[in-house]
Amino acid sequence: MITTSSINGANIRLTEERWAHIVEEHGEISGMMDTVLQTINEPQVIFAGNSGELLAVREIESGKYLVVPYKEQDKDGFIITAFFTRRFHSLQRRRQLWPK
């Protein structure tokens, strides 16, 4: 298990099981674990998810964004998944939590 810190100072876990799931579902993320963790630690923007999760977003290349949904409660949390999108405008319809 690997951990990183969220912008709120919470310890966010990435387990081997979750990483295996992410890479199986989104093979293009294979080899990008450090980038996934950095997206939690240093996001460009965080949006609210539909079920209480937070969506950390970082532009990886022009027009291509890495989205890392994660749960956070008190000072603990975990990464749910990670995926790429080019549909940033869809994310912008959500409530922006950070920066305010």
N, C-alpha and C positions, 0 to 999 in steps of 0.2 A: 504494500500500500504506500502511496505517495501522497503528500499533502502540500497545499499551497494556502496562502492567505487571501481572503476576499478583501475588497475595499473597506468593509466594515470590521476587519480584523478577525473574522471567523476562520477557524481551521477547516478547510474544504478538502475532503478525502477523494482520492481516485484509486479504487481497488483494482486488482488485477482482473477480476471478473468483469467489472464495468468497462475497463479498457479493451478487453477481448470482445465484448459486445459492441462497443463503438467501432472498432476496426472491422469486425465482421459485417456490420450494417453499412459502414461508410469507409470502404477500403482506401479512399483517397487521403484519409487522415493518418493512415499507418506511417509511423516514423515522425509524427508531429506532436508527440506527447508534451514536449516542452512548450510548444506554441499553445496547446490547449490549456496548460497550467498558467501560462503567462496571460492568457485571455481572462482568466478569473482574477489574477493578481493585478493586472494593468489593463482593464477594459477601456475601450473608447467610449462605450455607452452601455448602460444596463436598462433593459426593459422588463416590465412585469409579464410573467407568463399567465396562462389560463388557470393553473391549479396551485398557485402560491409559489411557484418556482421563479427564479430570477434568470434572465437571459443576458449573459455577458457577451458582448459583440466586439469584434476587432476586424478591421479591414486587413486582409492578407495580401491582396494585390488589387490593382485598380478595379473596382466594381465587384470584388469577390470578398465575402465576409464569412468569418468563422463565428458560429453561434454555439455557445456552451451553456445549456440549461443546467442549473444547479439549485439545490435546496439549502437553505441556511436558517438555523434557529439558534438563538442566543449566540454562542461562540463556536458552534459546530455545524458541519454541513457536508454535503457530498455532491459529486458531479453525476448528473443523470445520463447525459449523452453529449455528443458534439457533431456538428454538421456544417457544411458550407451552403451558402445561399448567395444569389445575385439579386434577390428581391428585398433589398434594404427598405424600399418604400412600404412593403408589407409590415416590416417590423416597426416602422415609424408610426403606424396606426395604434400601436400599443402605448400604454402609459410609460413614459420615460421616468425611471427612478433615480438615475445618476448619469451625468451630472444634472443637477436641478436647474 
